[in-house]
Amino acid sequence: MKQLVNRVQLIGNLGKDPELTQTSTGKQLLRLSLATNETYKDAKGEFVTNTSWHNLVAWGPLAERMATRLHKGEKVAVSGKLNHRQYEDKNGERKYMTEVVVDDFLDLNGPKSDTGKKGDNLPF
């Protein structure tokens, strides 16, 4: 039997600062918004850019690391899996959401100047 894989890899820019919260059980939860762009020439030969927005979540120590290293507008590479879920909003309406559950990331902005440590942007 063939094994099926749920794997996502994205490179893009953060649309806002990461939001680090804590669940009722004390686990760290990070929510991020990532923009990816696709550029192509249309029938008139003009460049067109389509932007797609992706909801990202990270948990535990990874969430804490990402929260301290990433900021709005920065470029980041993430890998993880797609997760589809549903929930009820405050009006009782059923909502559906697709998000990437991040299990690894790479800050693509180079070493942070405030740390003075080369390689401080690595995910491990």
NORURZI-V265525 format. One record per residue. N is the residue number from 1. RES is the residue in three letters. PSI is psi as a letter, one per 20 degrees, with the letter a starting at -180 (NA if undefined). OMEGA is omega in whole degrees, 0 to 359 (* if undefined). Layout:
N_RES_PSI_OMEGA, N_RES_PSI_OMEGA
//
This chain:
1_MET_p_178, 2_LYS_q_177, 3_GLN_p_178, 4_LEU_q_186, 5_VAL_p_174, 6_ASN_n_185, 7_ARG_p_180, 8_VAL_p_173, 9_GLN_p_182, 10_LEU_q_170, 11_ILE_p_182, 12_GLY_a_180, 13_ASN_q_179, 14_LEU_p_181, 15_GLY_i_178, 16_LYS_r_178, 17_ASP_q_177, 18_PRO_q_180, 19_GLU_o_180, 20_LEU_p_177, 21_THR_r_179, 22_GLN_p_179, 23_THR_r_179, 24_SER_h_178, 25_THR_i_177, 26_GLY_j_180, 27_LYS_p_180, 28_GLN_p_179, 29_LEU_p_179, 30_LEU_p_175, 31_ARG_p_180, 32_LEU_q_175, 33_SER_p_184, 34_LEU_p_177, 35_ALA_p_172, 36_THR_q_183, 37_ASN_q_174, 38_GLU_p_181, 39_THR_p_179, 40_TYR_r_176, 41_LYS_p_178, 42_ASP_a_183, 43_ALA_h_179, 44_LYS_i_181, 45_GLY_j_180, 46_GLU_q_179, 47_PHE_p_178, 48_VAL_p_177, 49_THR_p_174, 50_ASN_p_178, 51_THR_p_175, 52_SER_p_179, 53_TRP_p_183, 54_HIS_p_174, 55_ASN_p_180, 56_LEU_q_172, 57_VAL_q_175, 58_ALA_q_185, 59_TRP_q_170, 60_GLY_b_182, 61_PRO_h_177, 62_LEU_g_179, 63_ALA_g_179, 64_GLU_g_179, 65_ARG_g_180, 66_MET_h_182, 67_ALA_h_182, 68_THR_i_186, 69_ARG_i_187, 70_LEU_q_180, 71_HIS_q_179, 72_LYS_p_176, 73_GLY_i_183, 74_GLU_q_179, 75_LYS_p_181, 76_VAL_q_172, 77_ALA_p_179, 78_VAL_q_171, 79_SER_q_181, 80_GLY_b_181, 81_LYS_q_176, 82_LEU_p_178, 83_ASN_p_177, 84_HIS_p_179, 85_ARG_r_176, 86_GLN_q_180, 87_TYR_r_176, 88_GLU_p_178, 89_ASP_a_184, 90_LYS_i_176, 91_ASN_j_180, 92_GLY_j_179, 93_GLU_p_178, 94_ARG_p_179, 95_LYS_q_179, 96_TYR_q_181, 97_MET_p_171, 98_THR_p_181, 99_GLU_q_175, 100_VAL_p_174, 101_VAL_o_188, 102_VAL_p_173, 103_ASP_i_176, 104_ASP_q_178, 105_PHE_r_175, 106_LEU_o_176, 107_ASP_o_185, 108_LEU_j_182, 109_ASN_j_180, 110_GLY_r_181, 111_PRO_q_178, 112_LYS_p_184, 113_SER_h_184, 114_ASP_i_180, 115_THR_h_181, 116_GLY_j_181, 117_LYS_p_176, 118_LYS_p_178, 119_GLY_j_181, 120_ASP_i_180, 121_ASN_j_181, 122_LEU_q_185, 123_PRO_j_181, 124_PHE_NA_*
//
